[in-house]
Amino acid sequence: MRIRFILLAALSLPFFWSCDEDLSADDVPQVYLVEFEEITPEEPVPVETIQEYWNNQHLTEIAGMAKYSIRLFKLVYKTSFEGSSLQVSGLVATPVALEKNDRFPVMSFQHPAITQKALCPTANPDAKSNRLVSYLASLGMVVLMPDYIGFGSSGTVFHPYMCKEYSVDAVVDFIRASREFLFNQDPCEINEKLFLAGYSEGAF
C-alpha cells in the first residue's frame, strides 16, 4: 500500500525542470556537484531482479510495470549550513534506456525520519525503504534521494530535524547537483518534467 501511495504522489506533483531539449553539457557548469561514484552492486541491476523483488513484496502490478534495468550513484554536493558551505550526499537511480530517444522524468523523493545514520539512502541503498523507492527508476524515471544534512557524507553534523531552511536547501541543492551530474555524465537522457514526493519528515 505504501509504495502505491508513493507512486501516486510522485505522479501527481509536477514541477518544472528548468532545462531545454537542446541543452548540452557545456551549458551546465559544475557548481554544486563535488564528486560521484557508482554504487550499483551489479552493473546495472537487471530488470528481472527488480521484477522478482516487486513480486516478493506482493506488488505484482508494479512488477508488471518495471521494464528498465537501473544504475545507482552516490553524489556528494555542496549546500549551505549555518553560514558555511557543507558537503552532503544523496542517491541517484537512473534507468538504462532501451531506445536511443528514451527521455525520462525526474523524481526527487524525500525520505521519512530515520534515527540511524546507517539507514540513509547512500549508506544503505539495500535497506527496504530505500530499495522500494530507488527501484521505481525501473518504471522509467530518474529517482533522487537526498540523505539530508547530518547523514551520509555530512554524518559528523547533528541533523537539523524539521528545520525548514536546511531541509529545503539540502533538497533543492541536490536537485541542482543531480542536474549537473545528469547532463555532464549522461547516464541517461531526461525530459522537462520534475516531480517531488515525500513521506513523514520528507513530506514536510
Secondary structure, 3 states (H helix, E strand, C coil): CHHHHHHHHHHCCEEECCCCCCCCHHHCCCCCEEEEEECCCCCCECHHHHHHHHHHCCCHHHHHHCCCCEEEEEEEEEEEECCEEEEEEEEEEEECCCCCCCCEEEEEEECCCCCCHHHCCCCCCCCHHHHHHHHHHHHCCEEEEECCCCCHHHCCCCCCCCCHHHHHHHHHHHHHHHHHHHHHHCCCCEEEEEEEEECHHHCC
